[in-house]
């Protein structure tokens, strides 16, 4: 089958002498791996379209199973700025890895495609990359079918009043009456809890400027990532690098 579709490069791997394997997240058919022959060679016509984070038009032969072969490509947006700033590179690589590891092969989602593209554009335009990442993490959890209980207690369905505690292991917010000392929880401020409740409804295509304190972002990030680690059997190398980068 010959395919022609918009796509974003979410991973590149060297193969042989001068070749690259590209993992593309496409608008039409989802995630697919394609061989870009000679992409690493000087003056190759595939060099520009083979860069990580590039958004472009790609034509490739896609067999019913296995790897495809790139036949043509044209850059729409290079996202060069994501590759020249270490912090932006680290966040963008993490978002790309989320798509690469969570999305099944050849299972398309135009919504996830649009959200990833919007996330890259937001980070490149200097919006808060930490907030962008949290929103995108939530989108991926929703797509994977794992959504934490936020509006009520996950144990008794009662209201969350006064004490705001999130249990990744139990799957959401825990009221004061149901809380157990052996359950690890993330204690949230009221502002953090409200932010966590808002994230599922934020569309990255319409994200404005944000002004959130670092303690609030850290609390919410701990809750989301704790939930991901408890319910997704995936570990992300780029997140470890991102965390190490912020410790420097």
N, C-alpha and C positions, 0 to 999 in steps of 0.2 A: 504494500500500500504506500502510495506517495502522499505525504502530508505537507501542508503549508499552514503555519499558524504563528501567532505571537507567542513568545516564550521568554522566560527569565533564566539565566544561567545560575544554578544554585550550588553546583559543585563541578570542579575540574580535576582530572587525574591524568598524569602523564602515562602514555602507552607507547612502548617501542621508541624508535628514533624519530622524533619530530611530531608524533601524533598526540592528540588529546581525546580523552573520553569526557564528554559534556553530559552532565545531568541537567536536563531542561525541565522547568515547570511550565507547561504550556497552557494556554487559555482553552484550547479545544479538547485535548486528550489527556490532560494531567501530566504526571511525571514520566519522563522517558529518558533513557540513556542513548546517546548517539556518538558515533566515532567521527571526529573531525580530523581527517587525514592531512598531515603536513601542517597542522595549525601552529606548531612551534617554529616552523622554518621561516627564515627571513623572507619578507614580502609575500607571505601566504595570504590568500584572499579570505582565510578564515580567522586570522589573528584577532581582528577587532571584535568579531562576534563571539569569540571564545573566552572573553574576559569574564571573570566572576562578577556577578550582579548586573551584567548587561541585559538590557531589555531590547528585543529586536524581533524581526520577522525571520523565521527559519523554515527552510524546505529540507525535507529529509525522507529517505526511504525507511518505512517502519514495518518490519515483518510482524506477523501475528504474535510472535514470541521473540524474546531476545533483543539484542542491541540494534539500533537503527544506524544509518549512515547519512551524515550531513551532506547535502548537495548544494546548498546555497544559504546565504544569510545576509541580512542588512540591519545595521544598528538603527534603532529608534532613539534610545537614550543609553549612553554608555555608563552613566553613574560613576564617572571617573572620580568624583569627589569622595565616594565611599572607599576608594582604594588608596587614597593619598593621605588620609587622616587616620591614625591608629585607633582612636576611640570609635570612630564611625565604622571602620573596617571590622572591629571586634563585634560591635552590635549587629551589623549587617550579616556577618558570617554566622552569628547565632540564629538569626531569623531564617537564613537560608538553610541551616542545618535542621531547624524545626520542620521545615517543609520536606526536606530530603528524608528525614527519618520517620516522620509521622504519616505523610501522605502515601497511600499505596500506589504501586505502579499503574499507570494508565487509568487512573480514576480521577476524572476532571472535576474541578470546582472553580467556576468563574469567579465566585465570591472570594475564595482564598487567593486566587491569582490577583484580583484587584486589591485585596488588602495587603499582600506582600509588596506589590508595586507601589502602593500608597505609603507603606512603611519606609521603603527605600527613599522615596521622594521626600518624606518628612525628615528623615535623618540627614539627608544631604542638604536640606534647607535649614539646618541648625535647630530644628525642634528637639525637645527633650528626648534623647534616645532611650533613656531609661523608662520613660512613660510609654513611648512607642512600643518598646519591647514587651511591657506588661500587657498592653492592649492586645498585641499580636499573640502572645502566649495564651490569653483567654480565648481568642478566636480559634486557635488550634485545639484547645481543650474541648470547646464546644463542638468542633467538627468531629473530633475523635469520640464524642459521646460521653465525655466526662465533665459534667458541670457541677461545681460545688453548690450546696444549699446555703443561700445567703440571707433570705428574707425571714427565715424562722429557724428555730432550733432543729438540727438534723436528727436529734434523738426523740424529742417529744412534740415537735411541731409548734411549740409555744413561741411567744414573741421574744425578741432579743432586746432586753432593756437593761441599761445600767452597766453591765459588764460585757465587753466585746472580745470574745475569744474564738479563734478559728482553729479547728482540729483537722489537719490534713488526713490523718488516719480514719477519722469518723466520716469525713466527707463534707465538712462545712462548719457553720457557726454552732456554738454550743452555749446554751443558756446557763445561768449561774446554778440552777437546781440540778442540771444533768452533768455538770462538770465533774470529772474524776481526776484525782491527783496523778494517776498513772498514765493519763493521756497527754502527750506533749501537745502544747497549744501555742499559737502565736497570739499574744495579747495586742489588741488594736485600740488605738484612740478612736473617739467618735468620728473624727474627720477621716481617718484611715478606713473605717468601716463604711462610711458613705462613699468613699472613692471606690472601694472594692465592689460595692453594689452597682456603681455606675458603669464600670468597665465593660460588662457584657453588652451594653447598648451603644458603645462608642464606635462609630464608623471612621476608620483611619483616613478615608477619602475626604472627610470633612473635619479633620482634627485642627483645632486652632492652637494658639499659643497657650501653654500651661504654666502655672506658677505654684508649684507644690514644694513644700519643705522636704529636705532630705530625709528626716525621720519618718515622715508619712510614706514616702516612696519606699523606704527600706522595709517598713512593716508590711505593706501590701505585697512587695516583691517576695518577702519570706513566706507569706501565706500562699501565693500562687505557685511558687516553685516547690514548696513543700508538698502541695497537692499534686503537682505534676510528678514528683519523685515517688509519691505513694501510690499513684494509680497508673502511670505509664511505665512500661518496662523498657525505658530508653535512658541512656546517659549521653550527655552532650559535651563533646570535647571543647567546643567553642565557648560554652558557658564557663567551663573551668578556666579557660584563658581569660575570659572577660572578668571573672572574679579576681584572678591573680593581677590583672592589669590595674584594677581599682585599689589594690592593696599597696601598689608601688608608691 
